[in-house]
Amino acid sequence: MQAVTITQITPPELETLIENSIRKVLSLQKSEQQNETDHWFDLNELCNYLPDKPAKATAYGWIHAGTIPHHKGKKKLRFLKSEIDQWLKTGKRNTVAETANEAENYLKKKKGKL
């Protein structure tokens, strides 16, 4: 990179320089995030990635039961990071208050239909 000395710059030129710099940084961040999200795991990497660090036998049990998203090609199991993250998020359990609120809303809907 060459050193540049700027003696005079107009406000619109400065604005354009700043906008271009910001766009460049944002596009780099976006591409890094996409690369990070769409990462393929093998079984060992999956077991290391999951928070509980399950054994391979446990992961095979989930695969056999069809509870964990996976891809199989040529006898190899593969797991997509974005799908695993989504699967982990769906395992959230409702609190007692959330369950009570859902039950109350259900009963209100039923009373309105009768």
C-alpha positions in Angstrom: 0.0 0.0 0.0 1.4 3.4 -1.0 1.3 6.4 1.4 -0.9 9.1 0.1 -0.8 12.7 1.2 -4.1 14.6 0.9 -3.8 18.3 0.9 -7.3 19.2 0.0 -10.5 17.2 -0.1 -14.1 18.2 -0.6 -16.8 17.1 1.8 -18.5 14.9 -0.8 -15.2 13.2 -1.7 -14.6 12.5 2.0 -18.1 11.2 2.4 -17.5 8.8 -0.6 -14.2 7.6 0.8 -15.8 6.9 4.2 -18.9 5.1 2.6 -16.6 2.9 0.5 -14.5 2.0 3.5 -17.5 1.1 5.5 -19.1 -1.0 2.7 -15.8 -2.9 2.3 -15.6 -3.7 6.1 -19.2 -4.8 6.2 -18.9 -7.1 3.2 -15.8 -8.7 4.7 -17.7 -9.3 8.0 -20.7 -10.8 6.1 -18.6 -13.2 4.1 -16.8 -14.3 7.3 -20.1 -14.9 9.0 -21.4 -17.0 6.1 -18.3 -19.1 6.0 -18.6 -19.7 9.8 -22.3 -20.6 9.6 -22.0 -23.0 6.7 -19.3 -25.3 8.0 -19.5 -29.1 7.6 -18.7 -31.3 10.6 -17.8 -35.0 10.7 -18.9 -37.1 13.7 -15.8 -36.2 15.8 -16.2 -32.5 15.1 -19.9 -32.7 15.9 -19.2 -34.3 19.3 -16.6 -31.7 20.1 -18.9 -28.8 19.0 -22.0 -29.8 21.0 -22.1 -28.3 24.5 -22.4 -31.6 26.3 -19.6 -33.3 24.4 -21.5 -36.5 23.9 -20.0 -39.8 23.0 -20.1 -41.1 19.4 -22.5 -43.8 20.5 -24.9 -41.1 21.8 -24.7 -39.3 18.5 -25.3 -42.5 16.6 -28.4 -43.0 18.7 -29.7 -39.6 17.8 -29.1 -40.3 14.1 -30.8 -43.7 14.3 -33.8 -42.1 16.1 -33.9 -39.2 13.5 -33.7 -36.5 16.1 -30.5 -34.8 14.9 -30.2 -33.3 11.3 -27.6 -35.1 9.3 -26.6 -35.8 5.7 -25.2 -39.1 4.5 -23.2 -39.6 1.4 -21.0 -42.5 0.4 -21.1 -44.0 3.9 -20.0 -40.8 5.6 -22.1 -38.8 8.0 -22.0 -35.0 7.7 -23.6 -32.3 9.8 -24.1 -28.7 8.7 -23.3 -26.2 11.5 -26.3 -24.0 10.8 -28.7 -26.9 11.0 -27.1 -28.1 14.3 -27.4 -24.6 15.7 -31.0 -24.5 14.8 -31.6 -28.0 16.3 -30.0 -26.9 19.5 -32.3 -23.9 19.7 -35.4 -26.0 19.3 -34.5 -28.0 22.4 -35.5 -25.0 24.6 -37.9 -26.0 27.4 -40.7 -23.6 28.5 -40.6 -22.3 32.0 -43.5 -23.0 34.4 -44.8 -19.5 33.8 -44.7 -19.9 30.0 -46.5 -23.2 30.2 -49.2 -21.7 32.5 -49.6 -18.7 30.1 -50.0 -21.0 27.1 -52.6 -23.1 29.0 -54.5 -19.9 29.9 -54.5 -18.7 26.3 -55.7 -22.1 25.1 -58.6 -22.1 27.6 -59.6 -18.5 26.6 -59.7 -19.5 22.9 -61.9 -22.6 23.8 -64.3 -20.5 25.8 -64.7 -18.1 23.0 -65.7 -20.9 20.5 -68.3 -22.4 22.8 
